[in-house]
Every structure is written in C-alpha cells, then in structure tokens.
Amino acid sequence: MARYLAQIVVMGVQVVGRAFARALRQEFAASKAAAEARGRSGQQSAAATTISGMSLQEAQQILNVSTLSPEEIQQSYEHLFKVNDKTVGGSFYLQSKVVRAKERLVDELGFQKQDGPPSQDQQQQQRPNPET
C-alpha cells in the first residue's frame, strides 16, 4: 500500500515538474520576443524609466493621456499643474508628480523621433552642401 502511494506521489511530482518547466520555457520565449519587438527604443525607454523612476504607463495615467501627442501632453500638464498649485489649496507632491510625468513623456517623444524616419530638416543637414 505504501509503495503505491509513493508511486502516485512521484508521478504527481513529475507531472507538475514537467508543466512548470514547459511554462517557464514559454515565458522565457515570450519575454525574448517582446524584448526583440521593443528593439533599441525599448532599451532607451527602459533607461529613461530607471532614471526618472516612472514608467511610461504611469506617466500617461498621471497626465490622463492616451496618445503621445505633444499638444495633448502640454494641455493636460498645464491644467493639472494649475489645479495642484499650493496657493489654490493643491498638493506640492501631486504637482511634482505632474512635472515628472511630463518630463517622462517628453523623453519618450524624443526617443520616438530618434528612431523614426529622418525628417526633411535632418535629410538636408546630412547632405553635403554642393556650393562649398
């Protein structure tokens, strides 16, 4: 009887161990694929998150913006900065979070511009001047 019980326990441990190993391999593959998808801009974004101490999603939540458009960011920043001004009964802590969120989003916009196709101005700067 004890022998059968031990066999059942061993089989159960083997099944759980295989399932755990398979799940771990899948998670590793998904993580690797996500890292490759982010590419170079993902590395810069991760560095900015580390430096600022705020993730891109957190910054978007603080400023209540869904897209990274400079106009929307600036409009939301100005409104929240005024609302949280200490002279009108606001919180200095919240005001500083709004400032940090704007800085983080502006950094992200800069990374996206670096990774995007060169603009007309950048193309003209890269061309040698034929007159000289």
RODO-2510 file (C-alpha; in nm, 4 decimals, decimal comma):
residues 132
     n   res          X          Y          Z
     1     m     0,0000     0,0000     0,0000
     2     a     0,2770     0,2460     0,0917
     3     r     0,4565     0,1528    -0,2284
     4     y     0,1563     0,2515    -0,4415
     5     l     0,1164     0,5745    -0,2515
     6     a     0,4839     0,6602    -0,3092
     7     q     0,4462     0,5869    -0,6830
     8     i     0,1428     0,8147    -0,7044
     9     v     0,3293     1,0944    -0,5280
    10     v     0,6332     1,0530    -0,7568
    11     m     0,4131     1,0564    -1,0690
    12     g     0,2338     1,3664    -0,9468
    13     v     0,5616     1,5468    -0,8824
    14     q     0,6845     1,4524    -1,2301
    15     v     0,3673     1,5860    -1,3943
    16     v     0,3854     1,9135    -1,2023
    17     g     0,7584     1,9440    -1,2732
    18     r     0,7077     1,8980    -1,6488
    19     a     0,4232     2,1502    -1,6542
    20     f     0,6343     2,4027    -1,4627
    21     a     0,9307     2,3535    -1,6975
    22     r     0,7068     2,3979    -2,0036
    23     a     0,5512     2,7143    -1,8597
    24     l     0,8950     2,8525    -1,7796
    25     r     1,0163     2,7894    -2,1362
    26     q     0,7070     2,9593    -2,2790
    27     e     0,7510     3,2610    -2,0533
    28     f     1,1177     3,2901    -2,1481
    29     a     1,0315     3,2731    -2,5203
    30     a     0,7579     3,5362    -2,4820
    31     s     0,9901     3,7646    -2,2869
    32     k     1,2610     3,7303    -2,5511
    33     a     1,0138     3,8029    -2,8316
    34     a     0,8845     4,1117    -2,6506
    35     a     1,2368     4,2392    -2,5948
    36     e     1,3199     4,1954    -2,9630
    37     a     0,9973     4,3736    -3,0613
    38     r     1,0853     4,6721    -2,8480
    39     g     1,4278     4,6907    -3,0080
    40     r     1,6582     4,9824    -2,9457
    41     s     1,3864     5,2261    -2,8444
    42     g     1,2815     4,9816    -2,5740
    43     q     1,6298     4,9941    -2,4263
    44     q     1,6234     5,3739    -2,4242
    45     s     1,2754     5,3738    -2,2761
    46     a     1,3846     5,1329    -2,0046
    47     a     1,6815     5,3570    -1,9266
    48     a     1,4511     5,6594    -1,9024
    49     t     1,2224     5,4659    -1,6693
    50     t     1,5181     5,3846    -1,4479
    51     i     1,6449     5,7427    -1,4456
    52     s     1,3099     5,9112    -1,3888
    53     g     1,1710     5,6431    -1,1602
    54     m     0,8443     5,6474    -1,3543
    55     s     0,7218     5,4121    -1,6242
    56     l     0,5642     5,5339    -1,9444
    57     q     0,2257     5,3902    -1,8436
    58     e     0,2404     5,5610    -1,5037
    59     a     0,3221     5,8948    -1,6673
    60     q     0,0303     5,8549    -1,9081
    61     q    -0,2033     5,7736    -1,6201
    62     i    -0,0917     6,0749    -1,4176
    63     l    -0,1471     6,3161    -1,7062
    64     n    -0,4535     6,1227    -1,8258
    65     v    -0,3322     6,0978    -2,1866
    66     s    -0,3814     5,8002    -2,4140
    67     t    -0,1605     5,9068    -2,7039
    68     l     0,1828     6,0653    -2,7082
    69     s     0,0912     6,3905    -2,8798
    70     p     0,2814     6,6981    -2,7616
    71     e    -0,0318     6,9149    -2,7662
    72     e    -0,2351     6,6762    -2,5514
    73     i     0,0532     6,6326    -2,3068
    74     q     0,1068     7,0087    -2,2736
    75     q    -0,2642     7,0819    -2,2318
    76     s    -0,3078     6,8180    -1,9628
    77     y     0,0146     6,9265    -1,7903
    78     e    -0,0912     7,2926    -1,7725
    79     h    -0,4345     7,2059    -1,6353
    80     l    -0,3086     6,9641    -1,3692
    81     f    -0,0202     7,1920    -1,2704
    82     k    -0,2595     7,4837    -1,2097
    83     v    -0,5146     7,2691    -1,0258
    84     n    -0,2496     7,1312    -0,7893
    85     d    -0,0837     7,4659    -0,7196
    86     k    -0,0236     7,5070    -0,3480
    87     t    -0,1572     7,8654    -0,3487
    88     v    -0,5024     7,7389    -0,4500
    89     g    -0,5048     7,4567    -0,1965
    90     g    -0,3368     7,1935    -0,4101
    91     s    -0,0672     6,9456    -0,3232
    92     f     0,3011     7,0110    -0,3910
    93     y     0,3554     6,6349    -0,4055
    94     l     0,0957     6,5901    -0,6795
    95     q     0,2295     6,8917    -0,8639
    96     s     0,5782     6,7399    -0,8643
    97     k     0,4358     6,4090    -0,9920
    98     v     0,2726     6,6009    -1,2790
    99     v     0,6065     6,7640    -1,3653
   100     r     0,7900     6,4292    -1,3581
   101     a     0,5203     6,2677    -1,5719
   102     k     0,5527     6,5406    -1,8339
   103     e     0,9320     6,5035    -1,8348
   104     r     0,8993     6,1272    -1,8836
   105     l     0,6562     6,1640    -2,1737
   106     v     0,8704     6,4304    -2,3410
   107     d     1,1709     6,1968    -2,3119
   108     e     0,9685     5,9197    -2,4749
   109     l     0,8676     6,1507    -2,7595
   110     g     1,2353     6,2283    -2,8130
   111     f     1,3192     5,8571    -2,8347
   112     q     1,0435     5,8030    -3,0877
   113     k     1,1703     6,0901    -3,3016
   114     q     1,5229     5,9459    -3,2950
   115     d     1,4001     5,6063    -3,4113
   116     g     1,1614     5,7375    -3,6760
   117     p     1,2485     5,8146    -4,0368
   118     p     1,4593     6,1273    -4,0866
   119     s     1,2613     6,4439    -4,1390
   120     q     1,3207     6,6910    -4,4235
   121     d     1,5401     6,9083    -4,1985
   122     q     1,7517     6,6121    -4,0926
   123     q     1,7930     6,4963    -4,4536
   124     q     1,9073     6,8426    -4,5620
   125     q     2,1577     6,8577    -4,2749
   126     q     2,3020     6,5200    -4,3738
   127     r     2,3549     6,6171    -4,7389
   128     p     2,6826     6,7874    -4,8225
   129     n     2,6496     7,1435    -4,9444
   130     p     2,7363     7,1444    -5,3211
   131     e     2,8253     7,5144    -5,3124
   132     t     3,1284     7,4675    -5,0887
***
